[in-house]
Every structure is written in structure tokens, then in C-alpha cells.
């Protein structure tokens, strides 16, 4: 029975090894999109009193 624990641990380590870069890539993409939205909102706020709603500023 101990061999199944070892095999399970090895499988978990292998899965984590291959999935962690994908997780970091998704977090990086999300962070960059948030920064892009903030930049767009600030740019639109600076350009004049004709401000659009936040929904229109979101990237499509």
C-alpha cells in the first residue's frame, strides 16, 4: 500500500511541475489586462469632460 502513496506523490509532483507555468501565465495575463484597463480609464479621464462609462472602456 505504501507504493501507491509514493506513486500518488510522484504523480502530484509531475502534475504540479507542468501546471505551475500555465498558472503563472494566466495570472500574468490577468494582471496585464487590469493594468491596461486602468491605463485606458486614466487616459479617458485626462482627455476631457466627455467621459465614457466603464463598460465602454473595457477591452473587447
Secondary structure, 3 states (H helix, E strand, C coil): CHHHHHHHHHHHHHHHHHHHHHHHHHHHHHHHHHHHHHHHHHHHHHHCCCCCCHHHHCCC
